[in-house]
Amino acid sequence: MCATVVVDSRIWIGLDDLAVEGEFRWGSGALLEWTHWRNNQPNGDEDQGCAAAIQGDDLKWVDDYCFPHLTHGLICQHVPGR
């Protein structure tokens, strides 16, 4: 049902603050229970509403432009039984 596609150095992780700036939520609508942000991230740039993991940097998160920048790679969660 769910696959990991790694094509680029930035991988969208299904997290954004598009509804409320600065309030990052998962695609399911759930708030964060833990974070893995890179230093100085998120940086408050209102044009950067999607979170991406950076390959080669322990998959630390950064806020980034959503589209088309993050269309080449993604990570998603598989929920058993769905």
HTML snippet that shows the backbone in 3Dmol.js (N, CA, C, O; Angstrom):
<script src="https://3Dmol.org/build/3Dmol-min.js"></script>
<div id="view" style="width:600px;height:400px;position:relative"></div>
<script>
const pdb = `
ATOM      1  N   MET A   1       0.813  -1.194   0.000  1.00  0.00           N
ATOM      2  CA  MET A   1       0.000   0.000   0.000  1.00  0.00           C
ATOM      3  C   MET A   1       0.856   1.257   0.000  1.00  0.00           C
ATOM      4  O   MET A   1       0.466   2.271  -0.581  1.00  0.00           O
ATOM      5  N   CYS A   2       1.999   1.205   0.634  1.00  0.00           N
ATOM      6  CA  CYS A   2       2.821   2.391   0.774  1.00  0.00           C
ATOM      7  C   CYS A   2       4.247   2.044   0.393  1.00  0.00           C
ATOM      8  O   CYS A   2       4.745   0.978   0.755  1.00  0.00           O
ATOM      9  N   ALA A   3       4.899   2.920  -0.324  1.00  0.00           N
ATOM     10  CA  ALA A   3       6.268   2.670  -0.748  1.00  0.00           C
ATOM     11  C   ALA A   3       7.134   3.875  -0.432  1.00  0.00           C
ATOM     12  O   ALA A   3       6.644   4.997  -0.306  1.00  0.00           O
ATOM     13  N   THR A   4       8.414   3.628  -0.308  1.00  0.00           N
ATOM     14  CA  THR A   4       9.368   4.708  -0.130  1.00  0.00           C
ATOM     15  C   THR A   4      10.066   4.935  -1.467  1.00  0.00           C
ATOM     16  O   THR A   4      10.597   4.000  -2.067  1.00  0.00           O
ATOM     17  N   VAL A   5      10.060   6.159  -1.919  1.00  0.00           N
ATOM     18  CA  VAL A   5      10.697   6.499  -3.177  1.00  0.00           C
ATOM     19  C   VAL A   5      11.800   7.491  -2.864  1.00  0.00           C
ATOM     20  O   VAL A   5      11.535   8.565  -2.324  1.00  0.00           O
ATOM     21  N   VAL A   6      13.027   7.145  -3.194  1.00  0.00           N
ATOM     22  CA  VAL A   6      14.154   8.025  -2.916  1.00  0.00           C
ATOM     23  C   VAL A   6      14.821   8.369  -4.235  1.00  0.00           C
ATOM     24  O   VAL A   6      15.494   7.531  -4.835  1.00  0.00           O
ATOM     25  N   VAL A   7      14.634   9.602  -4.684  1.00  0.00           N
ATOM     26  CA  VAL A   7      15.191  10.019  -5.956  1.00  0.00           C
ATOM     27  C   VAL A   7      16.049  11.268  -5.783  1.00  0.00           C
ATOM     28  O   VAL A   7      17.001  11.479  -6.534  1.00  0.00           O
ATOM     29  N   ASP A   8      15.723  12.074  -4.818  1.00  0.00           N
ATOM     30  CA  ASP A   8      16.361  13.368  -4.642  1.00  0.00           C
ATOM     31  C   ASP A   8      17.001  13.419  -3.269  1.00  0.00           C
ATOM     32  O   ASP A   8      16.838  12.493  -2.474  1.00  0.00           O
ATOM     33  N   SER A   9      17.726  14.488  -2.982  1.00  0.00           N
ATOM     34  CA  SER A   9      18.339  14.617  -1.666  1.00  0.00           C
ATOM     35  C   SER A   9      17.357  15.102  -0.616  1.00  0.00           C
ATOM     36  O   SER A   9      17.625  14.980   0.580  1.00  0.00           O
ATOM     37  N   ARG A  10      16.228  15.649  -1.037  1.00  0.00           N
ATOM     38  CA  ARG A  10      15.179  16.096  -0.119  1.00  0.00           C
ATOM     39  C   ARG A  10      13.955  15.223  -0.340  1.00  0.00           C
ATOM     40  O   ARG A  10      13.486  15.059  -1.466  1.00  0.00           O
ATOM     41  N   ILE A  11      13.449  14.671   0.742  1.00  0.00           N
ATOM     42  CA  ILE A  11      12.333  13.730   0.649  1.00  0.00           C
ATOM     43  C   ILE A  11      11.181  14.266   1.483  1.00  0.00           C
ATOM     44  O   ILE A  11      11.319  14.473   2.688  1.00  0.00           O
ATOM     45  N   TRP A  12      10.050  14.490   0.840  1.00  0.00           N
ATOM     46  CA  TRP A  12       8.882  14.967   1.567  1.00  0.00           C
ATOM     47  C   TRP A  12       8.416  13.878   2.529  1.00  0.00           C
ATOM     48  O   TRP A  12       8.334  12.710   2.149  1.00  0.00           O
ATOM     49  N   ILE A  13       8.111  14.253   3.776  1.00  0.00           N
ATOM     50  CA  ILE A  13       7.754  13.272   4.799  1.00  0.00           C
ATOM     51  C   ILE A  13       6.278  13.321   5.192  1.00  0.00           C
ATOM     52  O   ILE A  13       5.885  12.696   6.177  1.00  0.00           O
ATOM     53  N   GLY A  14       5.462  14.048   4.444  1.00  0.00           N
ATOM     54  CA  GLY A  14       4.026  14.091   4.731  1.00  0.00           C
ATOM     55  C   GLY A  14       3.648  15.061   5.824  1.00  0.00           C
ATOM     56  O   GLY A  14       2.603  14.907   6.456  1.00  0.00           O
ATOM     57  N   LEU A  15       4.477  16.055   6.055  1.00  0.00           N
ATOM     58  CA  LEU A  15       4.290  17.022   7.131  1.00  0.00           C
ATOM     59  C   LEU A  15       4.235  18.416   6.527  1.00  0.00           C
ATOM     60  O   LEU A  15       5.052  18.752   5.670  1.00  0.00           O
ATOM     61  N   ASP A  16       3.273  19.236   6.968  1.00  0.00           N
ATOM     62  CA  ASP A  16       3.201  20.605   6.464  1.00  0.00           C
ATOM     63  C   ASP A  16       2.533  21.527   7.486  1.00  0.00           C
ATOM     64  O   ASP A  16       1.930  21.084   8.464  1.00  0.00           O
ATOM     65  N   ASP A  17       2.668  22.826   7.217  1.00  0.00           N
ATOM     66  CA  ASP A  17       1.984  23.840   8.034  1.00  0.00           C
ATOM     67  C   ASP A  17       1.128  24.726   7.135  1.00  0.00           C
ATOM     68  O   ASP A  17       1.024  25.933   7.355  1.00  0.00           O
ATOM     69  N   LEU A  18       0.524  24.124   6.131  1.00  0.00           N
ATOM     70  CA  LEU A  18      -0.256  24.878   5.151  1.00  0.00           C
ATOM     71  C   LEU A  18      -1.549  25.441   5.740  1.00  0.00           C
ATOM     72  O   LEU A  18      -1.991  26.509   5.319  1.00  0.00           O
ATOM     73  N   ALA A  19      -2.162  24.756   6.697  1.00  0.00           N
ATOM     74  CA  ALA A  19      -3.413  25.236   7.298  1.00  0.00           C
ATOM     75  C   ALA A  19      -3.155  26.411   8.244  1.00  0.00           C
ATOM     76  O   ALA A  19      -3.855  27.422   8.191  1.00  0.00           O
ATOM     77  N   VAL A  20      -2.151  26.271   9.106  1.00  0.00           N
ATOM     78  CA  VAL A  20      -1.801  27.313  10.081  1.00  0.00           C
ATOM     79  C   VAL A  20      -0.283  27.451  10.080  1.00  0.00           C
ATOM     80  O   VAL A  20       0.430  26.513  10.436  1.00  0.00           O
ATOM     81  N   GLU A  21       0.207  28.615   9.681  1.00  0.00           N
ATOM     82  CA  GLU A  21       1.644  28.843   9.619  1.00  0.00           C
ATOM     83  C   GLU A  21       2.293  28.565  10.970  1.00  0.00           C
ATOM     84  O   GLU A  21       1.863  29.088  11.999  1.00  0.00           O
ATOM     85  N   GLY A  22       3.340  27.731  10.951  1.00  0.00           N
ATOM     86  CA  GLY A  22       4.081  27.405  12.163  1.00  0.00           C
ATOM     87  C   GLY A  22       3.527  26.222  12.933  1.00  0.00           C
ATOM     88  O   GLY A  22       4.157  25.765  13.886  1.00  0.00           O
ATOM     89  N   GLU A  23       2.365  25.715  12.547  1.00  0.00           N
ATOM     90  CA  GLU A  23       1.754  24.558  13.221  1.00  0.00           C
ATOM     91  C   GLU A  23       1.829  23.357  12.275  1.00  0.00           C
ATOM     92  O   GLU A  23       0.922  23.116  11.478  1.00  0.00           O
ATOM     93  N   PHE A  24       2.912  22.626  12.380  1.00  0.00           N
ATOM     94  CA  PHE A  24       3.121  21.497  11.482  1.00  0.00           C
ATOM     95  C   PHE A  24       2.261  20.311  11.892  1.00  0.00           C
ATOM     96  O   PHE A  24       2.196  19.944  13.065  1.00  0.00           O
ATOM     97  N   ARG A  25       1.603  19.721  10.898  1.00  0.00           N
ATOM     98  CA  ARG A  25       0.752  18.551  11.092  1.00  0.00           C
ATOM     99  C   ARG A  25       1.064  17.509  10.029  1.00  0.00           C
ATOM    100  O   ARG A  25       1.486  17.828   8.917  1.00  0.00           O
ATOM    101  N   TRP A  26       0.845  16.257  10.403  1.00  0.00           N
ATOM    102  CA  TRP A  26       0.986  15.158   9.460  1.00  0.00           C
ATOM    103  C   TRP A  26      -0.188  15.161   8.489  1.00  0.00           C
ATOM    104  O   TRP A  26      -1.197  15.821   8.740  1.00  0.00           O
ATOM    105  N   GLY A  27      -0.071  14.443   7.401  1.00  0.00           N
ATOM    106  CA  GLY A  27      -1.137  14.348   6.419  1.00  0.00           C
ATOM    107  C   GLY A  27      -2.448  13.875   7.014  1.00  0.00           C
ATOM    108  O   GLY A  27      -3.517  14.188   6.492  1.00  0.00           O
ATOM    109  N   SER A  28      -2.374  13.121   8.105  1.00  0.00           N
ATOM    110  CA  SER A  28      -3.571  12.636   8.797  1.00  0.00           C
ATOM    111  C   SER A  28      -4.254  13.723   9.611  1.00  0.00           C
ATOM    112  O   SER A  28      -5.379  13.541  10.076  1.00  0.00           O
ATOM    113  N   GLY A  29      -3.570  14.865   9.785  1.00  0.00           N
ATOM    114  CA  GLY A  29      -4.082  15.941  10.620  1.00  0.00           C
ATOM    115  C   GLY A  29      -3.513  15.923  12.035  1.00  0.00           C
ATOM    116  O   GLY A  29      -3.748  16.850  12.810  1.00  0.00           O
ATOM    117  N   ALA A  30      -2.772  14.880  12.372  1.00  0.00           N
ATOM    118  CA  ALA A  30      -2.206  14.750  13.722  1.00  0.00           C
ATOM    119  C   ALA A  30      -1.067  15.743  13.938  1.00  0.00           C
ATOM    120  O   ALA A  30      -0.268  16.001  13.038  1.00  0.00           O
ATOM    121  N   LEU A  31      -1.008  16.294  15.154  1.00  0.00           N
ATOM    122  CA  LEU A  31       0.106  17.168  15.530  1.00  0.00           C
ATOM    123  C   LEU A  31       1.350  16.327  15.770  1.00  0.00           C
ATOM    124  O   LEU A  31       1.266  15.111  15.941  1.00  0.00           O
ATOM    125  N   LEU A  32       2.503  16.981  15.782  1.00  0.00           N
ATOM    126  CA  LEU A  32       3.774  16.294  16.018  1.00  0.00           C
ATOM    127  C   LEU A  32       3.879  15.803  17.452  1.00  0.00           C
ATOM    128  O   LEU A  32       3.497  16.505  18.388  1.00  0.00           O
ATOM    129  N   GLU A  33       4.396  14.600  17.617  1.00  0.00           N
ATOM    130  CA  GLU A  33       4.701  14.081  18.956  1.00  0.00           C
ATOM    131  C   GLU A  33       6.188  14.159  19.228  1.00  0.00           C
ATOM    132  O   GLU A  33       6.607  14.165  20.385  1.00  0.00           O
ATOM    133  N   TRP A  34       6.985  14.219  18.187  1.00  0.00           N
ATOM    134  CA  TRP A  34       8.435  14.405  18.300  1.00  0.00           C
ATOM    135  C   TRP A  34       8.909  15.066  17.009  1.00  0.00           C
ATOM    136  O   TRP A  34       8.192  15.067  16.009  1.00  0.00           O
ATOM    137  N   THR A  35      10.109  15.624  17.032  1.00  0.00           N
ATOM    138  CA  THR A  35      10.643  16.285  15.840  1.00  0.00           C
ATOM    139  C   THR A  35      12.077  15.854  15.593  1.00  0.00           C
ATOM    140  O   THR A  35      12.737  15.293  16.468  1.00  0.00           O
ATOM    141  N   HIS A  36      12.538  16.124  14.404  1.00  0.00           N
ATOM    142  CA  HIS A  36      13.911  15.805  14.000  1.00  0.00           C
ATOM    143  C   HIS A  36      14.442  16.946  13.120  1.00  0.00           C
ATOM    144  O   HIS A  36      15.102  16.715  12.106  1.00  0.00           O
ATOM    145  N   TRP A  37      14.133  18.191  13.538  1.00  0.00           N
ATOM    146  CA  TRP A  37      14.500  19.363  12.744  1.00  0.00           C
ATOM    147  C   TRP A  37      16.001  19.578  12.717  1.00  0.00           C
ATOM    148  O   TRP A  37      16.693  19.336  13.706  1.00  0.00           O
ATOM    149  N   ARG A  38      16.492  20.029  11.589  1.00  0.00           N
ATOM    150  CA  ARG A  38      17.870  20.490  11.453  1.00  0.00           C
ATOM    151  C   ARG A  38      17.983  21.800  12.243  1.00  0.00           C
ATOM    152  O   ARG A  38      16.975  22.466  12.477  1.00  0.00           O
ATOM    153  N   ASN A  39      19.186  22.170  12.651  1.00  0.00           N
ATOM    154  CA  ASN A  39      19.385  23.437  13.370  1.00  0.00           C
ATOM    155  C   ASN A  39      18.789  24.594  12.578  1.00  0.00           C
ATOM    156  O   ASN A  39      18.917  24.651  11.355  1.00  0.00           O
ATOM    157  N   ASN A  40      18.144  25.503  13.275  1.00  0.00           N
ATOM    158  CA  ASN A  40      17.524  26.699  12.694  1.00  0.00           C
ATOM    159  C   ASN A  40      16.348  26.391  11.771  1.00  0.00           C
ATOM    160  O   ASN A  40      16.026  27.194  10.895  1.00  0.00           O
ATOM    161  N   GLN A  41      15.715  25.262  11.954  1.00  0.00           N
ATOM    162  CA  GLN A  41      14.545  24.870  11.178  1.00  0.00           C
ATOM    163  C   GLN A  41      13.410  24.521  12.131  1.00  0.00           C
ATOM    164  O   GLN A  41      13.690  24.029  13.224  1.00  0.00           O
ATOM    165  N   PRO A  42      12.188  24.740  11.793  1.00  0.00           N
ATOM    166  CA  PRO A  42      11.767  25.508  10.632  1.00  0.00           C
ATOM    167  C   PRO A  42      12.191  26.962  10.791  1.00  0.00           C
ATOM    168  O   PRO A  42      12.332  27.459  11.908  1.00  0.00           O
ATOM    169  N   ASN A  43      12.390  27.636   9.669  1.00  0.00           N
ATOM    170  CA  ASN A  43      12.976  28.972   9.730  1.00  0.00           C
ATOM    171  C   ASN A  43      11.958  30.104   9.635  1.00  0.00           C
ATOM    172  O   ASN A  43      12.343  31.273   9.604  1.00  0.00           O
ATOM    173  N   GLY A  44      10.665  29.778   9.588  1.00  0.00           N
ATOM    174  CA  GLY A  44       9.644  30.819   9.594  1.00  0.00           C
ATOM    175  C   GLY A  44       9.331  31.424   8.243  1.00  0.00           C
ATOM    176  O   GLY A  44       8.525  32.352   8.163  1.00  0.00           O
ATOM    177  N   ASP A  45       9.944  30.928   7.171  1.00  0.00           N
ATOM    178  CA  ASP A  45       9.645  31.426   5.833  1.00  0.00           C
ATOM    179  C   ASP A  45       8.245  30.967   5.452  1.00  0.00           C
ATOM    180  O   ASP A  45       8.004  29.771   5.290  1.00  0.00           O
ATOM    181  N   GLU A  46       7.322  31.912   5.307  1.00  0.00           N
ATOM    182  CA  GLU A  46       5.923  31.573   5.043  1.00  0.00           C
ATOM    183  C   GLU A  46       5.714  30.916   3.688  1.00  0.00           C
ATOM    184  O   GLU A  46       4.667  30.310   3.458  1.00  0.00           O
ATOM    185  N   ASP A  47       6.685  31.019   2.784  1.00  0.00           N
ATOM    186  CA  ASP A  47       6.582  30.368   1.481  1.00  0.00           C
ATOM    187  C   ASP A  47       6.997  28.896   1.542  1.00  0.00           C
ATOM    188  O   ASP A  47       6.777  28.148   0.589  1.00  0.00           O
ATOM    189  N   GLN A  48       7.591  28.485   2.652  1.00  0.00           N
ATOM    190  CA  GLN A  48       8.046  27.106   2.804  1.00  0.00           C
ATOM    191  C   GLN A  48       7.109  26.398   3.769  1.00  0.00           C
ATOM    192  O   GLN A  48       7.227  26.548   4.985  1.00  0.00           O
ATOM    193  N   GLY A  49       6.171  25.621   3.216  1.00  0.00           N
ATOM    194  CA  GLY A  49       5.146  25.022   4.056  1.00  0.00           C
ATOM    195  C   GLY A  49       5.212  23.527   4.207  1.00  0.00           C
ATOM    196  O   GLY A  49       4.398  22.951   4.928  1.00  0.00           O
ATOM    197  N   CYS A  50       6.164  22.865   3.544  1.00  0.00           N
ATOM    198  CA  CYS A  50       6.264  21.406   3.634  1.00  0.00           C
ATOM    199  C   CYS A  50       7.585  21.017   4.270  1.00  0.00           C
ATOM    200  O   CYS A  50       8.595  21.695   4.081  1.00  0.00           O
ATOM    201  N   ALA A  51       7.581  19.932   5.018  1.00  0.00           N
ATOM    202  CA  ALA A  51       8.799  19.456   5.667  1.00  0.00           C
ATOM    203  C   ALA A  51       9.421  18.343   4.835  1.00  0.00           C
ATOM    204  O   ALA A  51       8.725  17.474   4.309  1.00  0.00           O
ATOM    205  N   ALA A  52      10.733  18.388   4.728  1.00  0.00           N
ATOM    206  CA  ALA A  52      11.472  17.375   3.985  1.00  0.00           C
ATOM    207  C   ALA A  52      12.607  16.848   4.850  1.00  0.00           C
ATOM    208  O   ALA A  52      13.172  17.581   5.662  1.00  0.00           O
ATOM    209  N   ALA A  53      12.937  15.572   4.670  1.00  0.00           N
ATOM    210  CA  ALA A  53      14.111  14.978   5.304  1.00  0.00           C
ATOM    211  C   ALA A  53      15.273  15.110   4.327  1.00  0.00           C
ATOM    212  O   ALA A  53      15.097  14.952   3.119  1.00  0.00           O
ATOM    213  N   ILE A  54      16.458  15.400   4.853  1.00  0.00           N
ATOM    214  CA  ILE A  54      17.637  15.611   4.024  1.00  0.00           C
ATOM    215  C   ILE A  54      18.522  14.369   4.075  1.00  0.00           C
ATOM    216  O   ILE A  54      19.011  13.982   5.137  1.00  0.00           O
ATOM    217  N   GLN A  55      18.721  13.749   2.906  1.00  0.00           N
ATOM    218  CA  GLN A  55      19.633  12.612   2.833  1.00  0.00           C
ATOM    219  C   GLN A  55      21.049  13.106   3.097  1.00  0.00           C
ATOM    220  O   GLN A  55      21.405  14.212   2.688  1.00  0.00           O
ATOM    221  N   GLY A  56      21.845  12.312   3.765  1.00  0.00           N
ATOM    222  CA  GLY A  56      23.221  12.686   4.048  1.00  0.00           C
ATOM    223  C   GLY A  56      23.352  13.570   5.272  1.00  0.00           C
ATOM    224  O   GLY A  56      24.465  13.940   5.644  1.00  0.00           O
ATOM    225  N   ASP A  57      22.245  13.918   5.906  1.00  0.00           N
ATOM    226  CA  ASP A  57      22.268  14.730   7.122  1.00  0.00           C
ATOM    227  C   ASP A  57      21.417  14.034   8.183  1.00  0.00           C
ATOM    228  O   ASP A  57      20.629  14.678   8.877  1.00  0.00           O
ATOM    229  N   ASP A  58      21.579  12.728   8.302  1.00  0.00           N
ATOM    230  CA  ASP A  58      20.846  11.929   9.288  1.00  0.00           C
ATOM    231  C   ASP A  58      19.338  12.099   9.125  1.00  0.00           C
ATOM    232  O   ASP A  58      18.580  11.975  10.087  1.00  0.00           O
ATOM    233  N   LEU A  59      18.916  12.384   7.894  1.00  0.00           N
ATOM    234  CA  LEU A  59      17.505  12.614   7.570  1.00  0.00           C
ATOM    235  C   LEU A  59      16.866  13.697   8.437  1.00  0.00           C
ATOM    236  O   LEU A  59      15.678  13.633   8.753  1.00  0.00           O
ATOM    237  N   LYS A  60      17.676  14.700   8.819  1.00  0.00           N
ATOM    238  CA  LYS A  60      17.145  15.844   9.568  1.00  0.00           C
ATOM    239  C   LYS A  60      16.102  16.559   8.716  1.00  0.00           C
ATOM    240  O   LYS A  60      16.172  16.546   7.487  1.00  0.00           O
ATOM    241  N   TRP A  61      15.137  17.181   9.383  1.00  0.00           N
ATOM    242  CA  TRP A  61      14.041  17.856   8.691  1.00  0.00           C
ATOM    243  C   TRP A  61      14.354  19.320   8.438  1.00  0.00           C
ATOM    244  O   TRP A  61      15.021  19.980   9.235  1.00  0.00           O
ATOM    245  N   VAL A  62      13.853  19.816   7.298  1.00  0.00           N
ATOM    246  CA  VAL A  62      13.857  21.247   6.989  1.00  0.00           C
ATOM    247  C   VAL A  62      12.482  21.606   6.464  1.00  0.00           C
ATOM    248  O   VAL A  62      11.780  20.755   5.917  1.00  0.00           O
ATOM    249  N   ASP A  63      12.091  22.873   6.627  1.00  0.00           N
ATOM    250  CA  ASP A  63      10.882  23.300   5.932  1.00  0.00           C
ATOM    251  C   ASP A  63      11.307  23.760   4.547  1.00  0.00           C
ATOM    252  O   ASP A  63      12.359  24.379   4.382  1.00  0.00           O
ATOM    253  N   ASP A  64      10.493  23.456   3.568  1.00  0.00           N
ATOM    254  CA  ASP A  64      10.869  23.676   2.178  1.00  0.00           C
ATOM    255  C   ASP A  64       9.633  24.062   1.384  1.00  0.00           C
ATOM    256  O   ASP A  64       8.508  23.953   1.871  1.00  0.00           O
ATOM    257  N   TYR A  65       9.853  24.516   0.154  1.00  0.00           N
ATOM    258  CA  TYR A  65       8.741  24.799  -0.742  1.00  0.00           C
ATOM    259  C   TYR A  65       8.049  23.480  -1.070  1.00  0.00           C
ATOM    260  O   TYR A  65       8.708  22.452  -1.232  1.00  0.00           O
ATOM    261  N   CYS A  66       6.734  23.509  -1.167  1.00  0.00           N
ATOM    262  CA  CYS A  66       5.996  22.263  -1.380  1.00  0.00           C
ATOM    263  C   CYS A  66       6.101  21.728  -2.799  1.00  0.00           C
ATOM    264  O   CYS A  66       6.575  20.610  -3.003  1.00  0.00           O
ATOM    265  N   PHE A  67       5.673  22.492  -3.765  1.00  0.00           N
ATOM    266  CA  PHE A  67       5.628  21.988  -5.131  1.00  0.00           C
ATOM    267  C   PHE A  67       6.169  23.046  -6.069  1.00  0.00           C
ATOM    268  O   PHE A  67       5.892  24.227  -5.861  1.00  0.00           O
ATOM    269  N   PRO A  68       6.908  22.690  -7.068  1.00  0.00           N
ATOM    270  CA  PRO A  68       7.231  21.336  -7.513  1.00  0.00           C
ATOM    271  C   PRO A  68       8.474  20.761  -6.868  1.00  0.00           C
ATOM    272  O   PRO A  68       8.920  19.681  -7.253  1.00  0.00           O
ATOM    273  N   HIS A  69       9.046  21.455  -5.895  1.00  0.00           N
ATOM    274  CA  HIS A  69      10.343  21.068  -5.326  1.00  0.00           C
ATOM    275  C   HIS A  69      10.351  19.696  -4.681  1.00  0.00           C
ATOM    276  O   HIS A  69      11.365  19.001  -4.744  1.00  0.00           O
ATOM    277  N   LEU A  70       9.259  19.287  -4.067  1.00  0.00           N
ATOM    278  CA  LEU A  70       9.255  18.033  -3.320  1.00  0.00           C
ATOM    279  C   LEU A  70       8.398  16.968  -3.996  1.00  0.00           C
ATOM    280  O   LEU A  70       7.699  16.217  -3.316  1.00  0.00           O
ATOM    281  N   THR A  71       8.441  16.894  -5.307  1.00  0.00           N
ATOM    282  CA  THR A  71       7.602  15.930  -6.012  1.00  0.00           C
ATOM    283  C   THR A  71       8.359  14.669  -6.426  1.00  0.00           C
ATOM    284  O   THR A  71       7.756  13.746  -6.973  1.00  0.00           O
ATOM    285  N   HIS A  72       9.661  14.614  -6.175  1.00  0.00           N
ATOM    286  CA  HIS A  72      10.441  13.479  -6.650  1.00  0.00           C
ATOM    287  C   HIS A  72      10.654  12.386  -5.617  1.00  0.00           C
ATOM    288  O   HIS A  72      10.968  11.252  -5.980  1.00  0.00           O
ATOM    289  N   GLY A  73      10.495  12.694  -4.366  1.00  0.00           N
ATOM    290  CA  GLY A  73      10.717  11.685  -3.341  1.00  0.00           C
ATOM    291  C   GLY A  73       9.733  11.862  -2.213  1.00  0.00           C
ATOM    292  O   GLY A  73       9.304  12.979  -1.921  1.00  0.00           O
ATOM    293  N   LEU A  74       9.376  10.766  -1.578  1.00  0.00           N
ATOM    294  CA  LEU A  74       8.466  10.850  -0.442  1.00  0.00           C
ATOM    295  C   LEU A  74       8.676   9.650   0.465  1.00  0.00           C
ATOM    296  O   LEU A  74       9.196   8.611   0.056  1.00  0.00           O
ATOM    297  N   ILE A  75       8.264   9.824   1.683  1.00  0.00           N
ATOM    298  CA  ILE A  75       8.229   8.736   2.661  1.00  0.00           C
ATOM    299  C   ILE A  75       6.820   8.742   3.214  1.00  0.00           C
ATOM    300  O   ILE A  75       6.294   9.801   3.554  1.00  0.00           O
ATOM    301  N   CYS A  76       6.209   7.589   3.308  1.00  0.00           N
ATOM    302  CA  CYS A  76       4.873   7.541   3.882  1.00  0.00           C
ATOM    303  C   CYS A  76       4.785   6.390   4.872  1.00  0.00           C
ATOM    304  O   CYS A  76       5.605   5.472   4.855  1.00  0.00           O
ATOM    305  N   GLN A  77       3.789   6.454   5.723  1.00  0.00           N
ATOM    306  CA  GLN A  77       3.607   5.473   6.775  1.00  0.00           C
ATOM    307  C   GLN A  77       2.523   4.484   6.367  1.00  0.00           C
ATOM    308  O   GLN A  77       1.453   4.865   5.892  1.00  0.00           O
ATOM    309  N   HIS A  78       2.823   3.222   6.560  1.00  0.00           N
ATOM    310  CA  HIS A  78       1.839   2.174   6.321  1.00  0.00           C
ATOM    311  C   HIS A  78       1.169   1.836   7.650  1.00  0.00           C
ATOM    312  O   HIS A  78       1.844   1.527   8.632  1.00  0.00           O
ATOM    313  N   VAL A  79      -0.129   1.894   7.675  1.00  0.00           N
ATOM    314  CA  VAL A  79      -0.882   1.554   8.869  1.00  0.00           C
ATOM    315  C   VAL A  79      -1.426   0.150   8.677  1.00  0.00           C
ATOM    316  O   VAL A  79      -2.263  -0.058   7.799  1.00  0.00           O
ATOM    317  N   PRO A  80      -0.978  -0.826   9.470  1.00  0.00           N
ATOM    318  CA  PRO A  80      -1.451  -2.202   9.313  1.00  0.00           C
ATOM    319  C   PRO A  80      -2.972  -2.278   9.400  1.00  0.00           C
ATOM    320  O   PRO A  80      -3.588  -1.606  10.228  1.00  0.00           O
ATOM    321  N   GLY A  81      -3.568  -3.091   8.549  1.00  0.00           N
ATOM    322  CA  GLY A  81      -5.004  -3.268   8.566  1.00  0.00           C
ATOM    323  C   GLY A  81      -5.754  -2.299   7.694  1.00  0.00           C
ATOM    324  O   GLY A  81      -6.976  -2.393   7.579  1.00  0.00           O
ATOM    325  N   ARG A  82      -5.061  -1.371   7.077  1.00  0.00           N
ATOM    326  CA  ARG A  82      -5.747  -0.405   6.197  1.00  0.00           C
ATOM    327  C   ARG A  82      -5.558  -0.785   4.770  1.00  0.00           C
ATOM    328  O   ARG A  82      -6.057  -0.099   3.877  1.00  0.00           O
TER     329      ARG A  82
END
`;
const viewer = $3Dmol.createViewer("view");
viewer.addModel(pdb, "pdb");
viewer.setStyle({}, {cartoon: {color: "spectrum"}});
viewer.zoomTo();
viewer.render();
</script>
